[in-house]
Amino acid sequence: MTPSPFAKRVRAGTCWSISSPATERTLTITATDFPAFPKENIRARCNNQKVRGVQVNYKSAEKYVGDDTLDLLVLFPGGFGREVHLNINVR
């Protein structure tokens, strides 16, 4: 989730898996963490406080090594949505 430029608390977005990884599973949970905006970004002062967001965890099948993919639909609090494609290299 992207905090407002004024580091105000904004409700968390949501995230859905729209294609499952071939080798195992993902889990999305609501989480809080510190953002990592570059110093020159207007939101950089928000880096000192935790914000709510969505955490995506991937777990490969036991002993699996190789490539996998995952497609997510991310919906932000303001109504903006974005599809995200992830290439995963399991080592």
Backbone hydrogen bonds, N-H to C=O, Kabsch-Sander energy under -0.5 kcal/mol:
donor,donor_aa,acceptor,acceptor_aa,energy
4,S,8,K,-0.7
7,A,4,S,-2.1
14,T,75,L,-2.7
16,W,73,L,-2.5
18,I,16,W,-0.5
18,I,71,D,-2.6
19,S,71,D,-1.3
25,R,59,K,-1.8
27,L,57,N,-2.2
29,I,55,Q,-2.3
31,A,53,G,-2.4
33,D,51,V,-1.9
41,N,38,P,-2.0
44,A,41,N,-2.0
46,C,43,R,-2.2
47,N,44,A,-1.8
48,N,45,R,-0.9
49,Q,46,C,-1.9
51,V,33,D,-2.7
53,G,31,A,-2.6
55,Q,29,I,-3.0
57,N,27,L,-2.8
57,N,55,Q,-0.6
59,K,25,R,-2.4
64,Y,61,A,-2.2
66,G,90,V,-1.7
68,D,88,I,-2.5
70,L,86,L,-1.9
71,D,19,S,-1.0
72,L,84,V,-3.0
73,L,16,W,-3.1
74,V,72,L,-0.6
74,V,82,R,-3.2
75,L,14,T,-2.6
75,L,73,L,-0.5
76,F,74,V,-0.5
76,F,80,F,-3.5
79,G,76,F,-2.2
82,R,74,V,-2.4
84,V,72,L,-2.9
86,L,70,L,-3.3
86,L,84,V,-0.5
88,I,68,D,-3.3
88,I,86,L,-0.5
90,V,66,G,-3.2
90,V,88,I,-0.7
91,R,89,N,-0.5
